[in-house]
Amino acid sequence: MNITLLGTGFIGRFYAESLHAQRRKDRIQMIYARSAESATRFAADFQIPHTSTDMEEAISHPSTDAVVIALPNHLHLPAVLACAKAGKHVLCTKPLGRSGAEAKQMLEAVEKAGVMGGYLEDLCYTPKFLKSLSSIQGGSIGRVLWAKSRETHPGPHSSWFWDKEQAGGGALMDLGCHCIEIARSFIGKDILPVEVMCWADTQVHPIEAEDHAIGLVKYANGAIGQFEVSWAFRGGMDLRDEVMGTEGTIWLNSFLRTGFEMFSTGKGGYVAEKAESNSGWLFPVGDEVHDLGYSNMFSDMFDAIEGNKQPLETFYDGYIVNAIIDAAYASSRSGVWEKVQIEGWRGQTDVQPTSHLTSYDDDNFLIKEEILPGGEKKIILKDKKTGRISQRTE
């Protein structure tokens, strides 16, 4: 696969390292940057033969099979529209748009052009996430009741993130897109997100956007997705997920405390993404690109193009995430639950909240049973007719 990469910043470098190190047959042939100096330096670092400061020229390069967008949020829409116009498959970094309306415009553009729109949501491709998702889909923890995702760190690397107009928001836009899609995947992407309750505030930084947000997403089947995001967390990047089901629980720690610890007096250099120091006790990552999902993500995207099928994460998924974020921002302003506004929902339409009652015998529902310290079993029951709660010991 011959690739045009748009953007030479922090995420562009991650993408290039992944693309050139993993499947190996995929190569970046053209790099676009707004600065000729940046394009030249990046091309030298990754042995890229062509550079351009003209985005449409880079996209339309005759050898290009697919375009990877690693640009600031406010440039996603014009870049996607240019790809659709040129008939090029396009993979766009998260969040897809600055709003549901922008994301919907991009979704419609790629579908009208007949090209694939892949949503580069790397945290839905980490090895731990994929294993967890497989376990959930296999029934290991029963019906998912609650899924929580947390991403916090001291703040992003580039100035445009801190500009509300360019970014479309703050920590909620930047990090909430990850957390919302992670929880949505665990609950089921065909289950309608109904409404959102969100608190967001600017607690630390002198910016117009929020640097901290917490929210709940209510789904049509009664499940709850929860997100916790912050640009005010000190100590590195903290990525954690929890999933609670009727038959089990999953805990994930994807970053910060990963089982790799190192002490240094500070003589070294880069440690890990968002690490605040290179001295003291440090928490490196064995293979940062792979552990953060980039290698699995690009393999899935290019396999989908070659197989003429949809990848795990599509522009439609990006649109749904943006619609949920829109509702979260509305709720943070109103202080009440706000409806998620989705045009053209493609999932299930007849899902209702359900409760699964377990019968103990003909007369009682089972509430709980447990083994006590003495070895006996305690059983707590509810009478099906009277509703009376009782217990017995065996």
SULRA-V399702 format. One record per backbone hydrogen bond with DSSP energy under -0.5 kcal/mol. NH is the residue of the N-H (numbers start at 1). CO is the residue of the C=O. If there is no record, write none. Layout:
NH & CO
NH & CO
//
This chain:
3 & 27
4 & 66
5 & 3
5 & 30
6 & 4
6 & 68
7 & 5
7 & 32
13 & 9
14 & 10
15 & 11
16 & 12
17 & 13
18 & 14
19 & 15
20 & 16
21 & 17
22 & 18
24 & 19
25 & 23
27 & 1
29 & 3
29 & 27
30 & 3
31 & 50
32 & 5
33 & 52
39 & 35
40 & 36
41 & 37
42 & 38
43 & 39
44 & 40
45 & 41
46 & 42
47 & 43
47 & 44
48 & 43
49 & 47
50 & 29
52 & 31
55 & 53
58 & 54
59 & 55
60 & 56
61 & 58
64 & 61
65 & 2
66 & 2
67 & 89
68 & 4
69 & 67
69 & 91
70 & 6
70 & 68
74 & 166
75 & 72
76 & 73
79 & 75
80 & 76
81 & 77
82 & 78
83 & 79
84 & 80
85 & 81
86 & 82
87 & 83
87 & 84
88 & 83
89 & 65
90 & 116
91 & 67
92 & 118
93 & 69
94 & 120
103 & 99
104 & 100
105 & 101
106 & 102
107 & 103
108 & 104
109 & 105
110 & 106
111 & 107
112 & 108
113 & 109
114 & 110
115 & 110
118 & 90
118 & 116
119 & 313
120 & 92
120 & 118
121 & 119
122 & 120
124 & 121
125 & 122
130 & 126
131 & 127
132 & 128
133 & 129
134 & 130
135 & 131
136 & 132
137 & 133
138 & 134
139 & 136
140 & 135
142 & 139
145 & 244
146 & 244
147 & 224
148 & 242
149 & 226
150 & 240
151 & 228
152 & 238
153 & 230
161 & 158
162 & 158
162 & 159
163 & 160
164 & 162
167 & 163
168 & 164
171 & 210
174 & 170
175 & 171
176 & 171
176 & 172
177 & 173
178 & 175
179 & 175
180 & 176
181 & 177
182 & 178
183 & 179
184 & 180
185 & 181
186 & 182
187 & 183
188 & 184
191 & 188
192 & 190
194 & 192
194 & 218
195 & 218
196 & 338
197 & 216
199 & 214
201 & 212
203 & 201
207 & 205
211 & 201
212 & 201
213 & 229
214 & 199
215 & 227
216 & 197
217 & 225
218 & 195
218 & 216
219 & 223
220 & 192
222 & 219
224 & 145
225 & 217
226 & 147
227 & 215
228 & 149
229 & 213
230 & 151
231 & 211
232 & 211
233 & 153
238 & 152
238 & 236
239 & 237
239 & 255
240 & 150
240 & 238
241 & 252
242 & 148
243 & 250
244 & 146
245 & 248
246 & 143
247 & 141
248 & 141
248 & 245
250 & 243
252 & 241
254 & 239
255 & 239
257 & 255
258 & 256
261 & 259
262 & 282
264 & 280
275 & 272
280 & 264
282 & 262
282 & 280
285 & 271
288 & 285
291 & 287
292 & 288
293 & 290
294 & 289
295 & 289
297 & 293
298 & 294
299 & 295
300 & 296
301 & 297
302 & 298
303 & 299
304 & 300
305 & 301
306 & 302
307 & 303
308 & 304
308 & 305
309 & 304
315 & 117
318 & 314
319 & 315
320 & 316
321 & 317
322 & 318
323 & 319
324 & 320
325 & 321
326 & 322
327 & 323
328 & 324
329 & 325
330 & 326
331 & 327
332 & 328
333 & 329
334 & 330
335 & 331
338 & 196
340 & 194
341 & 339
342 & 340
344 & 342
348 & 190
354 & 221
357 & 355
359 & 357
360 & 364
361 & 364
365 & 382
366 & 358
367 & 365
367 & 380
368 & 380
370 & 378
372 & 370
372 & 376
375 & 372
378 & 370
379 & 392
380 & 368
381 & 390
382 & 365
383 & 388
384 & 363
387 & 383
390 & 381
392 & 379
394 & 377
//
